[in-house]
Every structure is written in C-alpha cells, then in structure tokens.
Amino acid sequence: MLALVGGLHIRTYYRLELNRELYAPVTSLVLLAVVAATPSPDSIHTLAALTLLWFVFGWYAYRLYRVASLWLLVHAAVPVLVLVLTEARS
C-alpha cells in the first residue's frame, strides 16, 4: 500500500511537471523499498529507516521554511515532544 501511494505521488509530480521536486518522493520510495526488503534486526534496515524518517522530516521542514509558514514551529516541536513523552525509548 505504501509503495502504491509512493508511486502515485511520483506520478502526480511527473504529470504536474514538478521535475525539480521529483527527487524527494523518489528518494523516499527507494528508502522505503530498502526498509521493506531487509529484515528488522539488520543494520541496513535500521539505517534506511532512520534516514527515511529524517529525510521526510527534513524535506517538509524545508518546504515549510521556504513558504515562511508558522507550521514549521509545530513541525519542529512534535519530534521533541515525542522524545520527551516516550523518555527516548523505542
């Protein structure tokens, strides 16, 4: 299901001729494929999963920053809030 959503995301960017923005969903989909294809205890799985999380977080933070949105404050605060509430446990 996630691969389908990623594929539709890429297709929509391509159809709208957002070629400069196309690398973000492609990179995310590749990282997601690596996460899905590797076993959970594998270090490559963990590295790809963390890279995917940080890439998606960073991409949307950049986009919010680019349009000077106040939602950037909420976007940046949520991971900190999750760390505090979970006491940095997985």
C-alpha positions as CSV (number, residue, x, y, z in Angstrom):
1,M,0.0,0.0,0.0
2,L,2.8,2.4,0.8
3,A,4.5,1.6,-2.5
4,L,1.3,2.3,-4.3
5,V,0.9,5.7,-2.6
6,G,4.6,6.5,-3.3
7,G,4.1,5.5,-6.9
8,L,1.0,7.7,-7.2
9,H,2.9,10.6,-5.5
10,I,5.7,10.3,-8.1
11,R,3.3,10.0,-11.0
12,T,1.5,13.2,-9.8
13,Y,4.7,15.1,-9.5
14,Y,5.7,14.0,-13.0
15,R,2.3,14.8,-14.5
16,L,2.4,18.3,-13.0
17,E,6.0,18.8,-14.4
18,L,7.4,19.3,-10.9
19,N,10.7,17.8,-12.0
20,R,12.8,19.8,-9.6
21,E,10.8,18.4,-6.7
22,L,10.6,14.8,-8.0
23,Y,13.8,13.6,-6.2
24,A,12.1,13.8,-2.8
25,P,9.3,11.2,-3.4
26,V,11.7,9.0,-5.5
27,T,14.3,9.0,-2.7
28,S,11.7,8.3,-0.1
29,L,10.3,5.4,-2.2
30,V,13.8,3.9,-2.6
31,L,14.5,4.1,1.1
32,L,11.1,2.6,1.8
33,A,11.9,-0.3,-0.5
34,V,15.2,-0.9,1.3
35,V,13.4,-0.9,4.6
36,A,10.7,-3.3,3.4
37,A,13.3,-5.6,1.7
38,T,15.6,-6.0,4.7
39,P,15.0,-7.9,8.0
40,S,14.3,-5.8,11.0
41,P,17.4,-6.7,13.1
42,D,19.7,-5.8,10.1
43,S,21.7,-2.7,10.5
44,I,21.0,-1.6,6.9
45,H,17.2,-1.8,7.8
46,T,17.7,0.5,10.8
47,L,20.0,2.9,8.9
48,A,17.5,3.1,5.9
49,A,14.5,3.6,8.3
50,L,16.2,6.4,10.2
51,T,17.4,8.0,7.0
52,L,13.9,7.8,5.6
53,L,12.4,9.4,8.8
54,W,15.0,12.2,8.8
55,F,14.7,12.8,5.0
56,V,10.9,13.1,5.1
57,F,11.0,15.3,8.2
58,G,13.8,17.5,6.7
59,W,12.0,17.8,3.4
60,Y,8.8,19.0,4.8
61,A,10.6,21.3,7.3
62,Y,12.4,22.8,4.3
63,R,9.2,23.3,2.4
64,L,7.5,24.9,5.4
65,Y,10.6,27.2,5.8
66,R,10.5,28.1,2.1
67,V,7.0,29.5,2.4
68,A,7.6,31.1,5.8
69,S,4.8,29.0,7.5
70,L,4.3,29.1,11.2
71,W,3.5,25.4,11.0
72,L,7.3,24.9,10.9
73,L,7.3,25.5,14.7
74,V,4.7,22.8,15.2
75,H,6.6,20.5,12.8
76,A,9.8,21.0,14.7
77,A,8.2,20.7,18.1
78,V,6.5,17.4,17.6
79,P,9.6,15.1,17.5
80,V,10.9,16.8,20.6
81,L,7.6,16.3,22.3
82,V,7.5,12.6,21.3
83,L,11.1,12.2,22.7
84,V,10.1,13.8,26.0
85,L,6.8,11.8,26.3
86,T,8.4,8.5,25.5
87,E,11.5,9.3,27.5
88,A,13.6,8.5,24.4
89,R,12.6,4.8,24.4
90,S,11.5,2.9,21.3
